[in-house]
Amino acid sequence: MTGVPYIALFVGLFVQTLVTMGAYSVPAAAPAIAADLGVPGERVGVFISLVYGMGMVSAVFSVSFIHRYGAVRVSQFILIAGIGLLLSAALGGTLLALGLGAVLLGLGYGATAPTSSHLLMKRTAPKIRNLIFSIRQIGVPLGGVLAGFIVPPLVLAFDWQTAMGVQIIPALILLGLLQVIRKEYDSDRDPKRTVSARGLVGPLSLLKTMPEMRALALMGFFYAGVQLCFVAYTSVHLFNKAGFDLVAAGAMLATYQISGVVSRPIWGMIADKWLPARAMLVGMGFTMAAMAVLAGTYSEVWSWTGIFAVSVVAGATASGYTGLAFAEYARIGGNENAAASTALGASAQFFGVMVLPTIFSVMVSLGGYTLAYNAIAVLATFAGVSLWVFGRPRLPS
């Protein structure tokens, strides 16, 4: 395909994949971690909330760093933060170590979308923007796929600390490769750019100056929260309620993520050629809500085929929407504000991920999985309706 910025795309894709795998390794190994540390497996939602809570802040702060130091340099910092999590888990192996690792990862994780958008926006033709951004966003479910397939067998063969520690090797390799391209791809950096707390103001001000961002930010908050509820609880839910063993539950989580991987470029091509991205995002909200209702009824009477089908459709929507969302964020910001608008969108999504999995955990404790899944179905429906009413679908630009 002509006009594809391959190197910039691969940087964003690979960095996102590795740090996401590190974050999702904890949910994938949740039953073993819970048994080892003596805590309920459902508390994995607290870990996820820590990562994305820090990411919510680091996303908007990262814009000033990207302009001053360059997107590649910030990408290297993201990898270092991910290595910090892996080291904390591998060497510490305690609740405190996992908590500190979650904070470290969150400090870098928030910058993944703004850095890649900064690299891609000025190098990508508008006619393939949705496709390119959707391919870049494959890194999130791909990281989950790798965590779902690789981590449980490593846990059974060794232990969960080893399963975390071996991930340091590819992160170090990519860290070195980024240094090779840094001079060229960070040539637009501004060493005189000030980095301060005022860096928060720029991205947040877009809510006032760019009305389109309001509906999209609200959508991102709820959709991302629903997405991570599926990610954080699929494994432990199937293990506790549907009679799945650890490997089978991890494989079903990977199925959800694979569906997100496969669907994202498909949605991107459709949005570039035929159907407005905004209209597609509305439909995805309604579909993920229906899948949440079905997931809430999982039990040992469910067939493997039925759970597989729900996982595929849920993954294609609750996981598959993000490429279109980030392409919309970047389109609204344009070349000059792509990092800022994407940072705002990412921050809204991280806020949803910080809040909803924790609420989900509380609701599971109080009323069970059916109540919790029905609640997130209502929220996804509300977000879809809000985007439908307040965000007019637009043809691809």
Helices and strands as residue ranges (DSSP letters): H 6-28, H 30-37, G 41-43, H 44-69, H 71-87, I 88-92, H 95-109, H 112-121, G 126-128, H 129-136, H 139-157, H 160-165, H 168-185, G 197-200, H 201-209, H 212-241, H 246-273, H 277-295, H 304-314, I 315-319, H 322-367, H 369-390
